[in-house]
């Protein structure tokens, strides 16, 4: 009985703190919607709805086909283009570096380069991002360099997460990038919860949550979308539909019209957009953000693109994308084109880029040099000090973690010659700060 009373008191405190902001108020109008059914004497099994059209603003030759989407911000447009070009060449160099054994893992983004930077440009820099694994364009837009990405892959001292995450798992609070997680679909719910928290706090920010068509089959996806819509989360869900969940094609993934129609079932606005059209992705993200804040509820956005490369360096797509499969896919591939070429031609026609082929070639060469230098730099950058693995979890380190730390040091003192300790930073920066403070105190006492 005492435990039950304790739980009731805790719940009462939670609901008192949330108040009217936390519990979404249901108006009588909404109640009418839920209980006002339309009855009929005609028996009909509905097995189809109108197919979702895929929105685009540019044709394959970079011609503007929607005048309302003509971008006015030149600096932002050039930044999107430059990041896409950077991204493609960076992928080539780093993927080759993996084949040479210089880095442990990599994920390429061929023909998907538009999605990350265009969405980053369409939202605000203080909006939170919960990423999948193909959002390098977003982190580049928020200030990362190719070298920074390599630090994250290696987990070296230059990694904002200081090597505590898996390779390729971005986590950067300063840039509002929430930690990425490897299990498929596991972060979709985090995006829904974070968006809910923003609404409760009354903040004019959103969370953009990325996931793939494969993750949409996970139970986490259902729970997150239903939670966000029912309780009101300021979350923009972005499904990156690139045709494959590793080796599973979309025709083995679902039987319906993709992911966007599911949004209607969950009670949220949804849209499909051409993922190879940077201009369309940018304007959809911009308008979706406004809609999320206006309705204080989620929006679902499905980007249609094609994964031109392998799923990752652990995959070989030639085993399941045979010449026969690619021949059948050709009409679709011809219909979406190349995002860099489409956007580059568009900006050239606007007069913002002169001689796009030469512009593309020049920037590509510069990026190649930068990435090669970054690869060399990263090889000489040490890992963080080993003691950092025990920090940052508890405010005050508990006895059992202290014991583990002592055991590790004792083990390395005895068998340290077996391990490549010279690859790690020898002094932990937390320790150096503390030692500096102690030295200052000693000097004051002497005076």
VEXDREN-2710 file (C-alpha; in Angstrom, 1 decimal):
% VEXDREN-2710
k/r/px/py/pz
1/UNK/0.0/0.0/0.0
2/UNK/2.8/2.4/0.9
3/UNK/4.4/1.9/-2.6
4/UNK/1.1/2.5/-4.4
5/UNK/0.6/5.7/-2.3
6/UNK/4.1/6.8/-3.3
7/UNK/3.4/6.2/-7.0
8/UNK/0.1/8.2/-6.8
9/UNK/2.0/11.1/-5.2
10/UNK/4.6/11.0/-7.9
11/UNK/2.0/11.0/-10.7
12/UNK/0.1/13.9/-9.0
13/UNK/3.3/15.9/-8.9
14/UNK/4.1/15.2/-12.5
15/UNK/0.7/16.3/-13.7
16/UNK/0.7/19.4/-11.5
17/UNK/4.0/20.4/-13.0
18/UNK/2.8/19.8/-16.6
19/UNK/-0.5/21.5/-16.0
20/UNK/-2.5/22.6/-19.0
21/UNK/0.6/22.8/-21.2
22/UNK/1.6/19.1/-20.8
23/UNK/-1.9/17.6/-21.2
24/UNK/-3.2/18.4/-24.6
25/UNK/-6.6/19.9/-24.2
26/UNK/-9.4/18.3/-26.2
27/UNK/-12.0/20.7/-27.4
28/UNK/-15.7/19.8/-28.0
29/UNK/-15.0/20.2/-31.7
30/UNK/-12.4/17.5/-31.5
31/UNK/-14.7/15.3/-29.5
32/UNK/-17.3/15.7/-32.3
33/UNK/-14.7/14.5/-34.8
34/UNK/-13.9/11.4/-32.8
35/UNK/-17.5/10.4/-32.2
36/UNK/-19.3/11.7/-35.3
37/UNK/-19.3/8.7/-37.7
38/UNK/-20.9/8.6/-41.1
39/UNK/-23.2/5.6/-41.4
40/UNK/-24.2/3.9/-44.7
41/UNK/-26.2/1.0/-45.9
42/UNK/-23.7/0.2/-48.7
43/UNK/-21.1/-2.4/-47.8
44/UNK/-17.7/-1.5/-49.2
45/UNK/-14.2/-2.5/-48.3
46/UNK/-11.9/0.4/-49.1
47/UNK/-8.7/-1.0/-50.4
48/UNK/-7.1/2.1/-51.9
49/UNK/-6.8/5.9/-51.6
50/UNK/-5.5/8.5/-54.0
51/UNK/-1.8/8.0/-54.6
52/UNK/0.4/10.7/-53.0
53/UNK/1.9/12.9/-55.7
54/UNK/5.7/13.7/-55.4
55/UNK/6.3/17.4/-55.1
56/UNK/9.1/19.0/-57.1
57/UNK/10.1/22.5/-58.0
58/UNK/12.8/21.9/-60.6
59/UNK/12.7/19.7/-63.7
60/UNK/15.6/17.5/-64.7
61/UNK/17.3/20.4/-66.6
62/UNK/17.1/22.8/-63.7
63/UNK/14.2/24.8/-65.0
64/UNK/11.9/26.3/-62.3
65/UNK/8.4/24.7/-62.7
66/UNK/7.0/26.3/-59.5
67/UNK/7.5/30.1/-59.5
68/UNK/6.6/30.3/-55.8
69/UNK/9.7/28.2/-54.9
70/UNK/12.2/30.6/-56.6
71/UNK/14.8/31.0/-53.8
72/UNK/15.7/34.6/-52.9
73/UNK/18.6/33.9/-50.5
74/UNK/21.7/33.6/-52.7
75/UNK/24.1/32.8/-49.9
76/UNK/21.9/30.0/-48.7
77/UNK/21.5/28.6/-52.2
78/UNK/25.2/28.6/-52.9
79/UNK/25.9/26.9/-49.5
80/UNK/23.5/24.1/-50.4
81/UNK/25.2/23.6/-53.7
82/UNK/28.7/23.7/-52.3
83/UNK/27.9/21.2/-49.6
84/UNK/26.4/18.8/-52.1
85/UNK/29.6/19.0/-54.2
86/UNK/31.8/18.7/-51.1
87/UNK/29.7/15.8/-49.9
88/UNK/30.0/13.7/-53.1
89/UNK/33.8/14.1/-53.4
90/UNK/34.3/13.5/-49.6
91/UNK/32.4/10.3/-50.0
92/UNK/34.7/9.1/-52.8
93/UNK/37.9/9.9/-50.8
94/UNK/36.7/8.5/-47.5
95/UNK/35.2/5.4/-49.1
96/UNK/38.6/4.8/-50.8
97/UNK/40.3/5.4/-47.4
98/UNK/38.3/2.6/-45.9
99/UNK/39.3/0.3/-48.7
100/UNK/42.9/1.1/-47.9
101/UNK/42.4/0.3/-44.2
102/UNK/42.8/3.9/-43.1
103/UNK/39.4/4.3/-41.5
104/UNK/37.1/1.7/-40.0
105/UNK/33.7/2.4/-41.6
106/UNK/31.9/4.7/-43.9
107/UNK/28.5/5.3/-45.4
108/UNK/28.2/7.0/-48.8
109/UNK/25.3/9.2/-50.0
110/UNK/25.4/9.0/-53.8
111/UNK/22.3/10.8/-55.3
112/UNK/21.0/11.6/-51.8
113/UNK/23.3/14.6/-51.2
114/UNK/20.4/17.1/-51.4
115/UNK/18.4/16.0/-48.5
116/UNK/20.7/16.9/-45.5
117/UNK/21.7/20.4/-46.5
118/UNK/18.4/21.4/-48.0
119/UNK/16.5/20.4/-44.8
120/UNK/19.2/22.1/-42.7
121/UNK/18.7/25.3/-44.7
122/UNK/14.9/25.1/-44.4
123/UNK/14.8/24.8/-40.6
124/UNK/16.7/26.9/-38.0
125/UNK/20.2/26.2/-36.6
126/UNK/18.7/25.9/-33.1
127/UNK/16.2/23.3/-34.1
128/UNK/17.3/19.8/-32.8
129/UNK/18.3/17.1/-35.2
130/UNK/17.9/13.4/-34.5
131/UNK/19.7/11.7/-37.4
132/UNK/19.7/8.4/-39.1
133/UNK/23.1/7.7/-40.8
134/UNK/23.0/9.7/-44.0
135/UNK/22.8/13.2/-42.8
136/UNK/26.4/14.3/-43.3
137/UNK/25.0/17.2/-45.4
138/UNK/23.2/18.5/-42.3
139/UNK/26.3/18.4/-40.1
140/UNK/28.4/20.1/-42.9
141/UNK/25.7/22.8/-43.1
142/UNK/26.0/23.4/-39.4
143/UNK/29.7/23.9/-39.5
144/UNK/31.5/20.6/-39.7
145/UNK/34.4/20.1/-42.0
146/UNK/35.4/16.8/-43.6
147/UNK/38.2/16.5/-41.0
148/UNK/35.6/16.9/-38.2
149/UNK/33.6/14.0/-39.7
150/UNK/36.7/11.9/-39.7
151/UNK/37.3/12.7/-36.0
152/UNK/33.8/11.4/-35.3
153/UNK/34.4/8.3/-37.4
154/UNK/37.7/7.6/-35.5
155/UNK/36.5/8.8/-32.1
156/UNK/39.7/10.9/-31.6
157/UNK/40.3/13.9/-29.4
158/UNK/38.7/16.1/-32.1
159/UNK/35.4/14.2/-31.8
160/UNK/32.7/16.3/-29.9
161/UNK/31.6/13.1/-28.2
162/UNK/35.2/12.3/-27.3
163/UNK/35.0/8.8/-28.7
164/UNK/32.2/7.7/-26.5
165/UNK/29.8/6.9/-29.3
166/UNK/30.1/4.2/-32.0
167/UNK/31.9/5.2/-35.2
168/UNK/29.9/7.5/-37.4
169/UNK/27.5/8.4/-34.5
170/UNK/27.3/12.2/-34.3
171/UNK/26.5/13.9/-31.0
172/UNK/27.1/17.6/-30.7
173/UNK/25.0/19.6/-28.2
174/UNK/26.5/22.9/-29.4
175/UNK/25.0/22.4/-32.8
176/UNK/21.8/20.9/-31.5
177/UNK/22.6/17.4/-32.8
178/UNK/21.3/14.8/-30.5
179/UNK/23.2/11.5/-30.2
180/UNK/22.7/9.0/-33.0
181/UNK/22.0/5.3/-32.2
182/UNK/22.7/2.2/-34.2
183/UNK/19.6/0.0/-33.6
184/UNK/17.2/0.6/-36.4
185/UNK/14.4/3.1/-35.5
186/UNK/15.4/3.5/-31.9
187/UNK/15.8/7.3/-32.2
188/UNK/12.4/8.0/-33.7
189/UNK/10.7/7.9/-30.3
190/UNK/13.4/10.2/-28.9
191/UNK/12.5/12.7/-31.6
192/UNK/8.8/12.5/-30.6
193/UNK/9.6/12.9/-26.9
194/UNK/12.0/15.8/-27.5
195/UNK/9.3/17.5/-29.7
196/UNK/6.8/17.0/-26.9
197/UNK/9.1/18.6/-24.4
198/UNK/9.5/21.7/-26.7
199/UNK/5.8/22.1/-26.9
200/UNK/5.3/21.8/-23.1
201/UNK/8.0/24.4/-22.5
202/UNK/6.4/26.7/-25.1
203/UNK/9.6/27.0/-27.2
204/UNK/9.4/28.1/-30.8
205/UNK/11.7/25.3/-31.9
206/UNK/11.2/21.9/-33.5
207/UNK/12.9/18.5/-33.7
208/UNK/13.6/17.1/-37.1
209/UNK/13.9/13.3/-36.9
210/UNK/15.3/11.2/-39.8
211/UNK/14.7/7.6/-40.4
212/UNK/14.8/5.2/-43.4
213/UNK/12.1/3.2/-45.2
214/UNK/13.4/0.1/-43.4
215/UNK/13.0/1.7/-40.0
216/UNK/9.4/2.5/-40.8
217/UNK/8.7/-1.2/-40.4
218/UNK/9.9/-1.1/-36.8
219/UNK/7.4/-0.9/-33.9
220/UNK/9.3/2.1/-32.6
221/UNK/8.1/4.1/-35.7
222/UNK/4.5/3.3/-35.0
223/UNK/4.8/4.2/-31.3
224/UNK/6.6/7.5/-32.1
225/UNK/4.2/8.7/-34.7
226/UNK/1.2/7.8/-32.6
227/UNK/2.6/9.4/-29.5
228/UNK/3.6/12.6/-31.4
229/UNK/0.3/13.1/-33.0
230/UNK/-1.9/12.2/-30.0
231/UNK/0.0/14.2/-27.4
232/UNK/1.3/17.0/-29.7
233/UNK/5.0/16.9/-30.4
234/UNK/6.8/19.7/-32.3
235/UNK/8.5/17.2/-34.5
236/UNK/9.1/17.0/-38.2
237/UNK/9.5/13.3/-39.2
238/UNK/11.6/12.8/-42.3
239/UNK/11.5/9.4/-43.9
240/UNK/14.4/9.0/-46.3
241/UNK/13.0/6.5/-48.8
242/UNK/15.9/5.5/-51.0
243/UNK/14.5/2.2/-52.2
244/UNK/16.5/-0.1/-50.0
245/UNK/16.8/-1.1/-46.4
246/UNK/20.3/-2.5/-46.8
247/UNK/19.5/-5.3/-49.2
248/UNK/15.7/-5.3/-48.8
249/UNK/13.9/-3.4/-51.6
250/UNK/10.8/-1.4/-50.9
251/UNK/8.6/-3.9/-52.7
252/UNK/9.5/-6.4/-50.0
253/UNK/9.2/-3.7/-47.3
254/UNK/5.6/-2.6/-47.7
255/UNK/2.5/-3.1/-49.9
256/UNK/1.1/0.4/-49.7
257/UNK/1.9/3.8/-51.3
258/UNK/5.1/4.3/-49.3
259/UNK/5.3/6.0/-45.9
260/UNK/3.6/9.4/-46.3
261/UNK/0.0/8.0/-46.4
262/UNK/0.6/6.6/-42.9
263/UNK/0.7/10.1/-41.6
264/UNK/-3.0/10.6/-42.5
265/UNK/-3.8/7.5/-40.4
266/UNK/-2.0/8.9/-37.5
267/UNK/-3.7/12.3/-37.8
268/UNK/-0.9/14.4/-39.1
269/UNK/-0.2/16.3/-42.3
270/UNK/2.1/14.4/-44.7
271/UNK/3.8/15.1/-48.0
272/UNK/6.1/13.3/-50.5
273/UNK/8.9/15.3/-52.0
274/UNK/11.5/14.7/-54.8
275/UNK/14.6/14.0/-52.8
276/UNK/16.8/14.7/-55.8
277/UNK/15.4/18.3/-56.0
278/UNK/17.2/20.4/-53.5
279/UNK/14.9/23.4/-54.1
280/UNK/11.7/21.3/-53.4
281/UNK/13.2/19.7/-50.2
282/UNK/14.3/23.2/-48.9
283/UNK/10.8/24.7/-49.4
284/UNK/9.0/21.7/-48.0
285/UNK/11.2/21.7/-44.9
286/UNK/10.6/25.4/-44.5
287/UNK/6.8/25.2/-44.7
288/UNK/6.7/22.0/-42.7
289/UNK/8.5/23.8/-39.8
290/UNK/5.9/26.6/-39.9
291/UNK/3.1/24.0/-39.9
292/UNK/4.6/22.1/-36.9
293/UNK/4.8/25.3/-34.8
294/UNK/1.3/26.6/-35.9
295/UNK/-0.5/23.4/-35.1
296/UNK/1.8/22.4/-32.2
297/UNK/1.9/18.9/-33.7
298/UNK/3.9/16.8/-36.0
299/UNK/4.3/16.6/-39.8
300/UNK/5.5/13.7/-41.8
301/UNK/7.8/14.2/-44.8
302/UNK/8.9/11.4/-47.2
303/UNK/11.8/12.1/-49.5
304/UNK/11.9/10.0/-52.7
305/UNK/15.5/9.3/-53.8
306/UNK/17.7/6.4/-54.7
307/UNK/20.7/5.0/-52.9
308/UNK/23.3/5.0/-55.6
309/UNK/26.0/3.3/-53.6
310/UNK/26.3/0.4/-51.2
311/UNK/24.4/0.6/-47.9
312/UNK/27.8/1.0/-46.2
313/UNK/31.4/-0.3/-46.5
314/UNK/30.1/-3.5/-44.9
315/UNK/27.7/-4.1/-47.9
316/UNK/28.1/-5.1/-51.5
317/UNK/25.0/-4.0/-53.4
318/UNK/26.1/-5.8/-56.6
319/UNK/25.0/-9.0/-54.9
320/UNK/21.3/-8.0/-54.9
321/UNK/21.1/-5.2/-57.5
322/UNK/21.8/-7.3/-60.5
323/UNK/21.9/-5.9/-64.1
324/UNK/18.3/-7.2/-64.5
325/UNK/17.1/-5.2/-61.4
326/UNK/18.9/-2.1/-62.6
327/UNK/17.4/-2.3/-66.0
328/UNK/13.9/-2.4/-64.5
329/UNK/14.8/0.6/-62.3
330/UNK/16.1/2.7/-65.2
331/UNK/12.8/4.6/-65.9
332/UNK/12.6/5.6/-62.3
333/UNK/16.3/6.7/-62.2
334/UNK/15.8/8.7/-65.3
335/UNK/12.8/10.4/-63.8
336/UNK/14.8/11.8/-60.7
337/UNK/18.2/12.6/-62.2
338/UNK/21.2/14.0/-60.4
339/UNK/20.6/16.6/-57.6
340/UNK/23.9/18.4/-58.1
341/UNK/23.4/18.8/-61.8
342/UNK/19.7/20.0/-61.4
343/UNK/20.5/22.6/-58.8
344/UNK/23.7/23.7/-60.4
345/UNK/21.9/24.4/-63.7
346/UNK/19.2/26.2/-61.9
347/UNK/21.6/28.5/-60.2
348/UNK/23.5/29.0/-63.4
349/UNK/20.3/30.2/-65.1
350/UNK/19.7/32.6/-62.2
351/UNK/23.1/34.1/-62.8
352/UNK/24.4/33.1/-59.4
353/UNK/26.9/30.5/-60.8
354/UNK/29.1/31.1/-63.9
355/UNK/30.0/28.1/-66.0
356/UNK/28.6/25.5/-63.7
357/UNK/30.7/22.5/-65.1
358/UNK/33.9/24.4/-64.4
359/UNK/32.6/25.6/-61.0
360/UNK/31.8/22.0/-60.1
361/UNK/35.2/20.7/-61.3
362/UNK/37.2/23.4/-59.5
363/UNK/35.4/22.9/-56.1
364/UNK/35.7/19.1/-56.5
365/UNK/39.5/19.4/-56.8
366/UNK/39.7/21.7/-53.8
367/UNK/37.6/19.3/-51.7
368/UNK/39.8/16.3/-52.8
369/UNK/42.9/18.1/-51.5
370/UNK/41.2/19.0/-48.3
371/UNK/40.0/15.4/-47.7
372/UNK/43.4/13.9/-48.4
373/UNK/45.0/16.2/-45.9
374/UNK/42.3/15.4/-43.4
375/UNK/42.9/11.7/-43.8
376/UNK/46.6/12.2/-43.1
377/UNK/45.9/14.5/-40.1
378/UNK/43.5/12.0/-38.5
379/UNK/46.0/9.2/-38.6
380/UNK/48.3/11.3/-36.4
381/UNK/45.5/12.4/-34.0
382/UNK/45.4/10.4/-30.7
383/UNK/42.4/8.9/-29.1
384/UNK/41.2/10.6/-25.9
385/UNK/42.7/9.6/-22.6
386/UNK/41.3/6.2/-21.5
387/UNK/40.1/7.6/-18.2
388/UNK/37.5/9.7/-20.0
389/UNK/35.3/6.6/-20.4
390/UNK/34.4/6.9/-16.7
391/UNK/33.4/10.6/-16.9
392/UNK/30.2/12.3/-17.9
393/UNK/27.7/9.7/-16.7
394/UNK/27.3/10.6/-13.0
395/UNK/27.6/14.0/-11.3
396/UNK/29.6/12.3/-8.6
397/UNK/31.4/9.0/-9.5
398/UNK/29.9/6.1/-7.5
399/UNK/32.1/3.6/-5.7
400/UNK/31.6/0.8/-8.2
401/UNK/32.7/3.0/-11.2
402/UNK/35.7/4.2/-9.1
403/UNK/36.6/0.6/-8.4
404/UNK/36.4/-0.2/-12.2
405/UNK/38.7/2.7/-13.0
406/UNK/41.2/1.6/-10.4
407/UNK/41.1/-2.0/-11.7
408/UNK/41.8/-0.7/-15.3
409/UNK/44.8/1.3/-14.2
410/UNK/46.2/-1.6/-12.1
411/UNK/45.7/-3.9/-15.1
412/UNK/47.5/-1.5/-17.5
413/UNK/50.3/-0.9/-15.0
414/UNK/51.0/-4.6/-15.1
415/UNK/50.2/-5.4/-18.8
416/UNK/50.4/-2.0/-20.4
417/UNK/53.2/-3.1/-22.8
418/UNK/50.6/-5.4/-24.5
419/UNK/48.4/-2.4/-25.5
420/UNK/49.0/0.4/-28.0
421/UNK/48.8/3.1/-25.2
422/UNK/50.8/5.5/-27.3
423/UNK/47.7/5.9/-29.5
424/UNK/45.9/7.6/-26.7
425/UNK/46.2/11.0/-25.2
426/UNK/48.4/10.6/-22.2
427/UNK/46.8/13.3/-20.0
428/UNK/43.1/13.7/-19.5
429/UNK/42.0/17.3/-19.8
430/UNK/39.8/17.1/-16.8
431/UNK/42.8/16.1/-14.7
432/UNK/45.0/18.9/-16.1
433/UNK/42.3/21.5/-15.2
434/UNK/42.1/20.1/-11.6
435/UNK/45.9/20.0/-11.3
436/UNK/46.1/23.6/-12.5
437/UNK/43.6/24.8/-9.8
438/UNK/45.6/23.0/-7.1
439/UNK/48.8/24.7/-8.3
440/UNK/47.1/28.1/-8.1
441/UNK/46.0/27.4/-4.5
442/UNK/49.5/26.4/-3.5
443/UNK/50.9/29.7/-4.9
444/UNK/48.3/31.7/-2.9
445/UNK/49.3/29.9/0.3
446/UNK/53.0/30.7/-0.2
447/UNK/52.2/34.4/-0.6
END
